[in-house]
Amino acid sequence: MKNNYSNGEVRVGFYVCHCGHNIAGMVDCPAVAYYISRLPGVVVSRDYKYMCSDPGQELIKQDIKEHGLNRVVVASCSPLLHEHTFRHAVEAAGLNPFFFQMVNIREHGSWVHTDRAAATDKAMALSRAAVNRVRFHRPLETTRVPIHPDVLVVGGGIAGIHAALTMANGGKKVFLVERDPSIGGHMAKFDKTFPTLDCAACILTPKMSAVRSHENITLWTYSEVVKVEGYVGNYVVTVKRKPRYVNEELCIGCQECINACIFKEAKFPDEFNVGLSKRKPVYIPFPQAVPQAVVIDPMRCLHFKTGKCKQTCVEACGDRHAIDLNQKEELVQIKVGNIVVATGFKLFDAKRIPQYGYGLYPNVVTSIELERLVTSSGPTGGHVVLNNGRTPQSVAFVLCVGSRDHKTNRWCSRTCCMHSMKLAQLVREHTGADVTVFYLDIRAPGKGCEEFYDKSLKDGIQFVRGRVAEVTDWAVTPEEEGKLVVRVEDTLAGLVRRIPVDMIVLAVGMEPQADSQDVRRLFNMSCGTEGWFLEKHPKMAPVSTFTDGVFIAGCCQGPKDIPDSIAQAGAAAAEAMALIDRGYIEQEPNTAYIVEEDCSGCKSCVPLCPYTAITFDEAKGKASINAALCKGCGTCVAACPSGSIRQHLFEDDEIFSEIEGVLAHA
Amino acid sequence: MTYNYFPGCSLKGLGRAYEESLLPVMRHLGVEMAELDDWNCCGATAYMSVDEHMACVLAARNLALAEKAGPQDLVTPCSACYLVLNKTKHYIKDSPEINATVQRGLGAIGLSFSGKTAVRHPLDVLVHDVGLDVIKEKVVRPLKGLKVAPYYGCQVVRPYATFDDAWNPTTMDRLLKTLGAEVVHYPLKTKCCGASLTGTVPEAGLRLTYILLKEAVRRGADVIATICPLCQFNLDAYHDQVEKRWGPARIPTVYFTQLMGLAFGLPVEQLGLNRNFVPMKPLPEVPAPA
């Protein structure tokens, strides 16, 4: 058998991998090898326990030398795992690495079938197709594209902050974009951190300040990414900088303008204190905000609402001229090579479970509201109080609110058990109240966490196992009058119980951000069924995404605590830096190309390309494809009415012979 | 607007005040209620727990009669009938065995049921089909100052929460507000009234009744409004026994349709209000329109 690309006779070597029992348990591998051995052009056909092992690869190399093979086919796992391995082995033996074809008989075969005979038959068909197609493979070259050394970090919570600092300390220029007026994220709202009970602000604020002062970090708060173009190594990102009506460089955070505001009383819900306190239209988000600059809320400010304000803030600012009510929204374009997405989470809305009474009974609060109450910088100066100003004598925590629940969210939010136990200890410390925790299972797997649970038990916090049915205010006994009553099936005691308390804390779970689908599309990422951003591989590539050069860190990937968020942020930073320091991207050669003499210049292909890789050469009247931008999706190839667009590794003869191979077997 | 009407046994017996108020209210709103000819017992909850197949056949005869009577929805005011007829529809749809038994049974008397007829509660029909706007127009005697505890009972929202939330239904709350009444916060609105336990295990059943009454009193309600004949009976008929055991908890319980009739200015004596054991105080006299 001959073709144009092998300098003579095609000599195929075929290898079918057992993958231990993974494949051999469902596919008769020796039978597949025997079947393929009888096909024309096949010189060697073998089955082997682990083709990806060193001896497995050595087998290929030796056969290439001894038998003069010029094509290789391996039937094993997904090409995502080992295509690179085998191409490398083929190349090491002196062949072009693209004279190789891989057949997936594990993910597409043994793992998804239960009938051994049928699975073996399918493996034979797929292998025959590959042997058929590989005859037509042409020699191809990978190309190298340089990487832009700057990095974009999206999200200024603890994960984004850590990723930005890690890369900036490594000498990379980092753009950190945060949607809110200050960085700090959820962690900035916490009083103490579990299980060590160390002060959250004390460990976070030094990092926030470091971001502000770092020479390698450009910090853009109150800003959002609105457009991402390009590809790994060469992204062009458009950032919208919302007007804060204050010049960040000139403002020193003296707050004179806030005192001078025409609104004498603060009367608008304060976002940082989750609505438990009020702020003015001109405000600083919180005492340690970075940047330490005020912001003016145009939805609340009299000047923007009516145009009839004396602008006492401008007057108070005086010669500093930091307030600029004419500031406009700006779009800024930056070039970066890599992007770290750390956009975080939102908390479950407790009103979605009406039987827990949130929004109905003022003394039913969420865990983040209690967190603000116990914080000395919070709305009550660190006093845990009921809505009548009294100190609660009994407090109940309801766990798994919006977690592990088929009616709302099925996942475990991972942090609420520990977070609640931390708050329980703080509440006891602050008020001496009796604390009861209603739980399904206590999940305290982190370092030092089980010990913390143990301490909570010893400190006299009561734990009742059972999902709370209802929080209500109807009383059966005189002791219940005027109290909130938790109705619960105590699954350890085997009793339905009614437990009256003064305050109820709902441990609300984590959810993907409300706009996570928009963000996903923006950065061309995938989401799991729950809406968390999907990592490339749950174990082997936990911070990579399916888009090269886009990494994820922190809770946008799934619920996690502070240590895990920071670990992931460090990993994402390292992955990005590894790419930058290598300096180039190796591009697969499976790109589309135009056969100019056949191109009619109809321009059908130009708007179809999702990567804007196709342009139209007006002088020649022909379409032109930028190989550096082409991702090899094949859309244009299929669409071209004159058949003038072709694609490397997916030539017509390759595809047709593959189809024939499958059909011939059937 | 025409509906087929399945009253069920209660509305002809203990719960006749419900029918006595429902039909005039519907007529007043221009809604025609065509009572099914030759309807039979729905089977209630008891038969379902004895023999599901035969219970479904019994209930399905009423569905078949409704289907034969026309494409209109079937309205049934009793919560037990409402639940049993809906449950039968679900069972016929989900279980080929039950469907076979039902069709065989119906076939023997020359009937069949395709599963199309919708079974509706009058509360649903009044608020969602007639509409609160239309109802509001008919209010001539707003129930101003009357504090009402809205009590739905269990069967109309569980397990099939077809027209409202299973935990916190609000359809009747909105209706009562439209009538001008003040709705008190009553978180027991879907708690158990004791149902048949008041007869069989009074210690358990009456205690549940007591909690409902006592909490309505504690929250300052003048009256409890209900949509179910069994709830009405339990909350109305056992005051002596309840109060002997646990102390005072006296409050009248009426059907929501009776309150509608009052607000519409229908003659009080025609709304069945005289049938209550614990009578509702007459509304304060309003000056006759000049």
Interface residues (C-beta under 8 A of the other chain):
Chain A: P354 Q355 G357 L360 T472 D473 W474 A475 V476
Chain B: D165 W167 N168 H185 P187 L188 I211 E215 R218
